[in-house]
């Protein structure tokens, strides 16, 4: 990411995946990373909001988490259906997640 005021869609390799990200503000400004939750894309952080933060002296970085938007899709796992969730609940056998929140935190660290 360079010194431009706003950069559109870039890809950063980290933690074995690619994250799609965008930045607003000067490259040497204090970074402010916006993390969108609930499987929503980074574009839910409104452009105008991001620019207002950049105008206040921040380098605003927003990105798509893994499995969201244009970042890497984790294809090694199959979607879990409602029946599987009900069966897991009834039998007390949890469904192992394809990745953990820790993995997503490491993605963010790698992005920074």
N, C-alpha and C positions, 0 to 999 in steps of 0.2 A: 504494500500500500504506500502511496507516495504523498507528496505535499498538496495535492489538489483539494479543493474545498469539498467536493463530493465525488465518490467513486462508486460506480455501479458494479454489480455482480462480479465477484471474484471467487476463486476457489482456493482454499488453503488445505494442504494435506496435513493431517494430524491424527495420531492414535490409530493409524491404519485405514483411515477414511478420508474423504474430501468433504469439507464444509463450504457451503455457498454463503458468502457474506458480502456486506456493503458497508462503506464507511462515509461519514460526513465530518467535515472539519479538517484542520491542518494536521498533518502526520505527527508533528512534534507537540501537539496539544495533549493535555491530560486525558487518558483513555477512559471511556465510559462504555461498558459492554452491556447491551440490552439483550436479555434472554427471554424469548417468547415461549410460553408453556402450552400445555394441553394440545400438542400436535398441531399447532398453528404455525404458519409461515412467518418469517421475519417481517414481511410487508404489513403485518398487523400493527407494527410500530410505524405510525403514520410518518410520511416524509417530512411534513411540516413540523411535527413534534421533534423529529431527529435534527432537523435544521435549526430549530430554536435552541436546542441543547448545544449544537455546534457553535451557534452565534454567541453563546455564553462562555465559549472558550474550551469546550470539550472536543475530543475526537470520538465521535459516536460510532460504535461498531455494532451492527445487528447481524444476526446469522440464522440460518435454518439448522436446527438440531438434526442429528442423524435420523433417517426415516421420514424426514419432513422436507417439503419443497424440493429444491434442486440439490440438496446434499445427498450423500450416499444412502442408498436404500439397502437395508440389511436383508438380503435375499436368502440367507442360509436358514432362516426360520419361517415356519408357516403361520399364517394368521390363526388365532385361537377362536373357535366358534363358540356360540352360546352353550351348546350341548357339552362341550369339553369343560367349560367353566362350571356348569351345574354338576357334572360328574366329579370334578375335582373337589367341589365344595361338599358333596355328599360323602365322598370317600375319605376326605381329609388329606388327600395327596395334592400338594400345590403344583401348579404348572410352572416349571422353571422358566424364568425370563430369558430372552435371547441376549440381553445386556442389562447392566445395572445403572442406577443413578450415578454411581461412581465413574462408570465409563463415560457418561455424558459430561460429568464435571471435568474429567481429564480431556475430553474434546475441547471444552471451553478454555482450559489452561493452555492447551496446544495452540489454539487460535490466537491467544494473547501473545 
